[in-house]
């Protein structure tokens, strides 16, 4: 989890400021669902993304 939060902060949080909490929630959700779960390869899953790992 520490690695995930570090990556999240480097790639998203430290790159911008949000005017409202709802904007931040929207962007965080989009990052997690769009990038982390569907594109980023995870070492502990055998270098596949979480989405196909859950299907197997």
Beta strands, then each sheet from edge to edge (+ up, - down):
end
